[in-house]
Amino acid sequence: MNRPLDIASRPQLALQNYLDALLQDATEELQVVESIDEFQAAVLEEQAHDERMRTAVAEAVKAAAPVVQPSMSRPAPVSLAFTPHESPAVAAPVSRPAVVAEPVAARVLEKPVLLPPVIAPPVIEAPEVGAPLPEAVVAESVVALVEPVADVHLPAQRTPTPPPTSDERPAWADEPFECLLFDVAGLTLAVPLVCLGSIYPLAGHDLTPLFGQPDWFLGILPSQAGNLKVLDTARWIMPDRYRDDFRQGLQYVISVQGYEWGLAVHQVSRSLRLDPNEIKWRTQRGQRPWLAGTVIEHMCALLDVSELAELIASGAVRQMQSRK
């Protein structure tokens, strides 16, 4: 059987139970506040440590060379204030990422920054005024010299051919002599080798013309012996039968010993030895002073170079006088 309760003690028991419940609630709220205060203190201590680290890193950066660092975005600050109605279980996960992110940024700044080497652009110096240019830049016009195909001069003689003797024969005609045969506009001419120099090819080479020269002057031929003045031989030998087409087909230039000019010819035949007795010498040279005689056996005219030279010199003088 149940023991009967005292009716008078029921209010007392109810009051005691109510007080016990209030005391238990106060104890739980005190524990929650204390736990919140410990967490907030830990967070504040961690922030103070991070602030000291940032100050040390900033001083180290200032002491080193100025380096432009990329701006790093920091996480937004998280409020650590709690109200009495908030639960501590929810506040802890929200504040933890903000606390952990700060040391990571500090560790990144502590690493040395390696910058790529700076390569200076090449310095181009301006050339001085009046300075000589490199040899590769200076272009010199080189004139190709024409080499002789044959040297027909026998003795080493540099003086003009001596004048004719009393019997109208040149000095080189006192004994048998060597001659060179060549063609000019269909006419075969013979010239003693003692009066000639070298034979130069004319085909494929351009003559350099000079302004204000007579018609019988064809141009300048550069050679190893110097600039050779090329004369139109046909204009001097046959002036009455001369045609402009005689300038076509000229193949060689024969230099004359002792003079700075040469004879333009169409063809060079051969050399032969002549006896003075085989030549029909001219006694009077009024109309053609350059014609020393004719060789009947070979049907050619013997050319007197000294008389031709005087004729050319007089023609040049007349040309100069006419220009005055």
QUIDARA-V208331 format. One record per residue. RES is the residue in one letter. SS is DSSP state (A for helix, B for strand, O for the rest). PHI is phi in degrees with one decimal (* if undefined). D_FIRST is the distance of its C-alpha to the first C-alpha in Angstrom with 1 decimal. Layout:
res:RES ss:SS phi:PHI d_first:D_FIRST
res:RES ss:SS phi:PHI d_first:D_FIRST
This chain:
res:M ss:O phi:* d_first:0.0
res:N ss:O phi:-78.8 d_first:3.7
res:R ss:O phi:-79.8 d_first:6.4
res:P ss:O phi:-66.3 d_first:9.0
res:L ss:O phi:-85.8 d_first:12.2
res:D ss:O phi:-78.2 d_first:15.4
res:I ss:A phi:-65.1 d_first:17.6
res:A ss:A phi:-71.6 d_first:20.6
res:S ss:A phi:-86.0 d_first:19.8
res:R ss:A phi:-63.6 d_first:19.6
res:P ss:A phi:-61.0 d_first:23.4
res:Q ss:A phi:-66.9 d_first:23.8
res:L ss:A phi:-65.8 d_first:21.7
res:A ss:A phi:-63.9 d_first:23.7
res:L ss:A phi:-66.3 d_first:26.9
res:Q ss:A phi:-65.7 d_first:26.1
res:N ss:A phi:-64.1 d_first:25.5
res:Y ss:A phi:-65.8 d_first:28.7
res:L ss:A phi:-67.4 d_first:30.7
res:D ss:A phi:-62.4 d_first:29.4
res:A ss:A phi:-65.9 d_first:30.6
res:L ss:A phi:-62.7 d_first:33.9
res:L ss:A phi:-64.6 d_first:34.4
res:Q ss:A phi:-65.4 d_first:33.9
res:D ss:A phi:-64.7 d_first:36.4
res:A ss:A phi:-65.2 d_first:38.9
res:T ss:A phi:-65.7 d_first:38.7
res:E ss:A phi:-65.6 d_first:39.4
res:E ss:A phi:-64.9 d_first:42.3
res:L ss:A phi:-66.2 d_first:43.8
res:Q ss:A phi:-63.8 d_first:43.7
res:V ss:A phi:-65.3 d_first:45.4
res:V ss:A phi:-63.9 d_first:48.1
res:E ss:A phi:-64.9 d_first:48.7
res:S ss:A phi:-65.8 d_first:49.2
res:I ss:A phi:-66.3 d_first:51.5
res:D ss:A phi:-64.6 d_first:53.6
res:E ss:A phi:-64.8 d_first:54.0
res:F ss:A phi:-65.0 d_first:55.3
res:Q ss:A phi:-65.6 d_first:57.6
res:A ss:A phi:-65.1 d_first:59.0
res:A ss:A phi:-64.6 d_first:59.7
res:V ss:A phi:-64.8 d_first:61.5
res:L ss:A phi:-62.8 d_first:63.6
res:E ss:A phi:-64.7 d_first:64.6
res:E ss:A phi:-66.1 d_first:65.6
res:Q ss:A phi:-65.8 d_first:67.7
res:A ss:A phi:-64.0 d_first:69.4
res:H ss:A phi:-64.0 d_first:70.3
res:D ss:A phi:-65.3 d_first:71.8
res:E ss:A phi:-64.2 d_first:73.8
res:R ss:A phi:-64.9 d_first:75.3
res:M ss:A phi:-64.3 d_first:76.2
res:R ss:A phi:-62.7 d_first:77.9
res:T ss:A phi:-64.9 d_first:79.9
res:A ss:A phi:-65.1 d_first:81.1
res:V ss:A phi:-65.4 d_first:82.2
res:A ss:A phi:-62.6 d_first:84.0
res:E ss:A phi:-66.7 d_first:86.0
res:A ss:A phi:-66.4 d_first:86.9
res:V ss:A phi:-67.0 d_first:88.2
res:K ss:A phi:-64.2 d_first:90.2
res:A ss:A phi:-69.5 d_first:91.9
res:A ss:O phi:-80.7 d_first:92.9
res:A ss:O phi:-65.8 d_first:95.4
res:P ss:O phi:-66.8 d_first:94.5
res:V ss:O phi:-125.0 d_first:92.9
res:V ss:O phi:-77.3 d_first:91.7
res:Q ss:O phi:-99.7 d_first:88.2
res:P ss:O phi:-65.3 d_first:86.6
res:S ss:O phi:-68.4 d_first:84.1
res:M ss:O phi:-110.7 d_first:80.5
res:S ss:O phi:-80.1 d_first:77.9
res:R ss:O phi:-91.0 d_first:74.8
res:P ss:O phi:-65.6 d_first:71.4
res:A ss:O phi:-64.9 d_first:70.2
res:P ss:O phi:-63.7 d_first:68.1
res:V ss:O phi:-107.6 d_first:64.4
res:S ss:O phi:-68.9 d_first:62.6
res:L ss:O phi:-103.6 d_first:59.9
res:A ss:O phi:-78.9 d_first:58.3
res:F ss:O phi:-121.0 d_first:54.7
res:T ss:O phi:-94.1 d_first:52.7
res:P ss:O phi:-63.4 d_first:49.1
res:H ss:O phi:-88.3 d_first:48.0
res:E ss:O phi:-79.2 d_first:49.7
res:S ss:O phi:-91.9 d_first:48.0
res:P ss:A phi:-67.8 d_first:49.5
res:A ss:A phi:-68.0 d_first:49.2
res:V ss:A phi:-84.7 d_first:51.8
res:A ss:A phi:-70.4 d_first:54.2
res:A ss:A phi:-66.0 d_first:54.8
res:P ss:A phi:-64.4 d_first:56.5
res:V ss:A phi:-72.7 d_first:58.8
res:S ss:A phi:-84.9 d_first:60.2
res:R ss:A phi:-64.7 d_first:60.7
res:P ss:A phi:-60.9 d_first:63.9
res:A ss:A phi:-66.3 d_first:65.7
res:V ss:A phi:-72.9 d_first:65.1
res:V ss:A phi:-76.7 d_first:66.3
res:A ss:A phi:-69.0 d_first:69.4
res:E ss:A phi:-66.5 d_first:71.1
res:P ss:A phi:-61.6 d_first:71.8
res:V ss:A phi:-62.8 d_first:73.3
res:A ss:A phi:-63.0 d_first:75.9
res:A ss:A phi:-66.4 d_first:76.7
res:R ss:A phi:-66.5 d_first:77.3
res:V ss:A phi:-65.9 d_first:79.6
res:L ss:A phi:-72.3 d_first:81.7
res:E ss:A phi:-71.8 d_first:81.9
res:K ss:O phi:-71.6 d_first:83.9
res:P ss:O phi:-67.6 d_first:87.7
res:V ss:O phi:-93.8 d_first:89.3
res:L ss:O phi:-97.4 d_first:92.2
res:L ss:O phi:-100.3 d_first:94.8
res:P ss:O phi:-66.5 d_first:97.6
res:P ss:O phi:-63.2 d_first:101.0
res:V ss:O phi:-87.6 d_first:103.2
res:I ss:O phi:-98.7 d_first:106.5
res:A ss:O phi:-75.0 d_first:109.3
res:P ss:O phi:-66.1 d_first:111.6
res:P ss:O phi:-64.5 d_first:115.1
res:V ss:O phi:-91.6 d_first:117.6
res:I ss:O phi:-103.1 d_first:120.7
res:E ss:O phi:-84.8 d_first:123.7
res:A ss:O phi:-75.0 d_first:126.2
res:P ss:O phi:-66.8 d_first:129.8
res:E ss:O phi:-70.7 d_first:132.2
res:V ss:O phi:-70.6 d_first:135.0
res:G ss:O phi:88.3 d_first:138.2
res:A ss:O phi:-72.3 d_first:136.4
res:P ss:O phi:-68.9 d_first:137.8
res:L ss:O phi:-76.0 d_first:135.9
res:P ss:O phi:-60.5 d_first:134.7
res:E ss:O phi:-64.7 d_first:137.3
res:A ss:O phi:-70.5 d_first:135.2
res:V ss:O phi:-85.7 d_first:135.3
res:V ss:O phi:-74.4 d_first:139.0
res:A ss:O phi:-101.3 d_first:140.8
res:E ss:O phi:-99.8 d_first:144.4
res:S ss:O phi:-82.2 d_first:146.8
res:V ss:O phi:-96.4 d_first:148.5
res:V ss:O phi:-92.2 d_first:151.8
res:A ss:O phi:-72.3 d_first:152.6
res:L ss:O phi:-85.4 d_first:156.0
res:V ss:B phi:-87.1 d_first:158.3
res:E ss:O phi:-89.8 d_first:159.7
res:P ss:B phi:-71.4 d_first:163.2
res:V ss:B phi:-86.1 d_first:163.8
res:A ss:B phi:-160.4 d_first:167.1
res:D ss:B phi:-110.1 d_first:169.2
res:V ss:O phi:-98.4 d_first:172.8
res:H ss:O phi:-82.0 d_first:174.4
res:L ss:O phi:-84.6 d_first:176.4
res:P ss:O phi:-81.2 d_first:177.7
res:A ss:O phi:-81.7 d_first:175.6
res:Q ss:O phi:-115.2 d_first:177.5
res:R ss:O phi:-116.8 d_first:176.0
res:T ss:O phi:-100.6 d_first:179.2
res:P ss:O phi:-60.1 d_first:180.4
res:T ss:O phi:-62.9 d_first:183.0
res:P ss:O phi:-64.5 d_first:186.5
res:P ss:O phi:-68.9 d_first:189.0
res:P ss:O phi:-66.0 d_first:191.6
res:T ss:O phi:-82.7 d_first:194.9
res:S ss:O phi:-66.9 d_first:198.3
res:D ss:O phi:-92.3 d_first:198.6
res:E ss:O phi:68.7 d_first:195.3
res:R ss:O phi:-102.1 d_first:193.3
res:P ss:O phi:-65.0 d_first:190.1
res:A ss:A phi:-66.2 d_first:190.1
res:W ss:A phi:-74.5 d_first:187.6
res:A ss:A phi:-97.2 d_first:190.2
res:D ss:O phi:-75.1 d_first:192.7
res:E ss:O phi:-146.0 d_first:191.3
res:P ss:O phi:-57.0 d_first:189.1
res:F ss:B phi:-142.0 d_first:185.5
res:E ss:B phi:-90.1 d_first:182.1
res:C ss:B phi:-128.1 d_first:181.0
res:L ss:B phi:-112.0 d_first:177.8
res:L ss:B phi:-99.5 d_first:178.0
res:F ss:B phi:-147.3 d_first:175.6
res:D ss:B phi:-111.9 d_first:175.5
res:V ss:B phi:-133.4 d_first:175.3
res:A ss:O phi:54.2 d_first:175.2
res:G ss:O phi:87.4 d_first:177.3
res:L ss:B phi:-100.5 d_first:179.8
res:T ss:B phi:-90.1 d_first:180.0
res:L ss:B phi:-119.2 d_first:180.5
res:A ss:B phi:-122.2 d_first:181.4
res:V ss:B phi:-130.5 d_first:180.5
res:P ss:B phi:-60.1 d_first:181.5
res:L ss:A phi:-66.1 d_first:178.5
res:V ss:A phi:-66.9 d_first:179.7
res:C ss:A phi:-98.2 d_first:178.9
res:L ss:B phi:-107.8 d_first:175.4
res:G ss:B phi:-114.2 d_first:172.0
res:S ss:B phi:-134.0 d_first:169.0
res:I ss:B phi:-110.5 d_first:167.9
res:Y ss:B phi:-113.9 d_first:164.5
res:P ss:B phi:-73.4 d_first:162.6
res:L ss:O phi:-108.2 d_first:162.3
res:A ss:O phi:-66.4 d_first:160.4
res:G ss:O phi:86.7 d_first:156.7
res:H ss:O phi:-119.4 d_first:157.2
res:D ss:O phi:-93.1 d_first:157.3
res:L ss:O phi:-85.9 d_first:160.0
res:T ss:B phi:-89.9 d_first:159.1
res:P ss:O phi:-75.9 d_first:161.3
res:L ss:O phi:-120.6 d_first:162.7
res:F ss:O phi:-74.8 d_first:163.4
res:G ss:O phi:78.2 d_first:167.0
res:Q ss:O phi:-97.0 d_first:168.7
res:P ss:O phi:-69.1 d_first:171.7
res:D ss:O phi:-67.5 d_first:171.4
res:W ss:O phi:-79.0 d_first:172.5
res:F ss:B phi:-97.6 d_first:169.6
res:L ss:B phi:-85.6 d_first:166.6
res:G ss:B phi:151.0 d_first:164.1
res:I ss:B phi:-106.2 d_first:162.7
res:L ss:B phi:-112.8 d_first:161.6
res:P ss:B phi:-71.5 d_first:159.4
res:S ss:B phi:-134.2 d_first:160.6
res:Q ss:O phi:-66.8 d_first:160.3
res:A ss:O phi:-83.9 d_first:163.7
res:G ss:B phi:127.6 d_first:162.6
res:N ss:B phi:-76.9 d_first:162.7
res:L ss:B phi:-100.8 d_first:165.5
res:K ss:B phi:-81.8 d_first:167.3
res:V ss:B phi:-94.2 d_first:167.9
res:L ss:B phi:-106.7 d_first:171.1
res:D ss:B phi:-81.2 d_first:172.0
res:T ss:A phi:-63.3 d_first:174.8
res:A ss:A phi:-61.8 d_first:176.0
res:R ss:A phi:-68.3 d_first:176.5
res:W ss:A phi:-86.8 d_first:179.0
res:I ss:A phi:-78.6 d_first:180.7
res:M ss:O phi:-130.2 d_first:181.3
res:P ss:A phi:-66.1 d_first:180.8
res:D ss:A phi:-77.0 d_first:183.1
res:R ss:A phi:-112.1 d_first:181.1
res:Y ss:O phi:-73.1 d_first:177.6
res:R ss:O phi:-129.8 d_first:174.7
res:D ss:A phi:-67.0 d_first:171.1
res:D ss:A phi:-73.6 d_first:169.8
res:F ss:A phi:-67.0 d_first:171.5
res:R ss:A phi:-77.4 d_first:168.3
res:Q ss:O phi:-81.9 d_first:166.3
res:G ss:O phi:80.2 d_first:165.8
res:L ss:O phi:-69.9 d_first:166.7
res:Q ss:O phi:-109.8 d_first:165.4
res:Y ss:B phi:-137.7 d_first:166.6
res:V ss:B phi:-126.7 d_first:167.8
res:I ss:B phi:-105.6 d_first:170.6
res:S ss:B phi:-76.8 d_first:170.7
res:V ss:B phi:-104.3 d_first:174.2
res:Q ss:O phi:-65.8 d_first:175.0
res:G ss:O phi:89.7 d_first:175.5
res:Y ss:O phi:-130.3 d_first:174.0
res:E ss:O phi:-99.5 d_first:170.5
res:W ss:B phi:-128.5 d_first:170.8
res:G ss:B phi:-138.2 d_first:170.7
res:L ss:B phi:-98.8 d_first:172.2
res:A ss:B phi:-85.2 d_first:169.9
res:V ss:B phi:-129.3 d_first:171.2
res:H ss:O phi:-86.9 d_first:170.1
res:Q ss:B phi:-155.1 d_first:170.8
res:V ss:B phi:-111.0 d_first:171.9
res:S ss:B phi:-89.6 d_first:174.2
res:R ss:B phi:-164.1 d_first:175.5
res:S ss:B phi:-113.4 d_first:177.7
res:L ss:B phi:-148.4 d_first:181.3
res:R ss:B phi:-103.7 d_first:184.3
res:L ss:B phi:-114.2 d_first:187.3
res:D ss:O phi:-97.6 d_first:190.8
res:P ss:A phi:-55.6 d_first:192.5
res:N ss:A phi:-74.1 d_first:195.5
res:E ss:A phi:-86.2 d_first:193.3
res:I ss:B phi:-105.7 d_first:192.4
res:K ss:B phi:-91.3 d_first:194.5
res:W ss:B phi:-79.8 d_first:194.4
res:R ss:O phi:-89.5 d_first:194.7
res:T ss:O phi:-91.9 d_first:197.5
res:Q ss:O phi:-127.3 d_first:196.4
res:R ss:O phi:-121.6 d_first:192.8
res:G ss:O phi:-66.5 d_first:193.2
res:Q ss:O phi:-82.3 d_first:190.9
res:R ss:O phi:-125.1 d_first:188.3
res:P ss:O phi:-68.6 d_first:188.5
res:W ss:O phi:-75.5 d_first:185.5
res:L ss:B phi:-87.7 d_first:187.4
res:A ss:B phi:-80.1 d_first:189.2
res:G ss:B phi:173.4 d_first:190.5
res:T ss:B phi:-128.4 d_first:189.7
res:V ss:B phi:-104.4 d_first:189.1
res:I ss:O phi:-65.1 d_first:191.1
res:E ss:O phi:-62.9 d_first:189.6
res:H ss:O phi:-105.9 d_first:186.0
res:M ss:O phi:50.7 d_first:186.6
res:C ss:B phi:-139.2 d_first:184.7
res:A ss:B phi:-100.1 d_first:185.4
res:L ss:B phi:-89.9 d_first:185.5
res:L ss:B phi:-94.5 d_first:183.5
res:D ss:O phi:-97.2 d_first:184.8
res:V ss:A phi:-66.8 d_first:181.6
res:S ss:A phi:-62.9 d_first:183.4
res:E ss:A phi:-68.2 d_first:185.1
res:L ss:A phi:-65.1 d_first:181.8
res:A ss:A phi:-65.2 d_first:180.1
res:E ss:A phi:-65.1 d_first:182.8
res:L ss:A phi:-64.9 d_first:182.5
res:I ss:A phi:-67.2 d_first:178.7
res:A ss:A phi:-63.6 d_first:179.1
res:S ss:A phi:-66.9 d_first:181.6
res:G ss:A phi:-65.9 d_first:179.4
res:A ss:A phi:-67.4 d_first:176.5
res:V ss:A phi:-65.0 d_first:178.7
res:R ss:A phi:-63.5 d_first:179.8
res:Q ss:A phi:-63.9 d_first:176.2
res:M ss:A phi:-67.3 d_first:175.4
res:Q ss:A phi:-68.3 d_first:178.5
res:S ss:A phi:-67.3 d_first:177.6
res:R ss:A phi:-73.6 d_first:174.1
res:K ss:O phi:-73.1 d_first:175.7
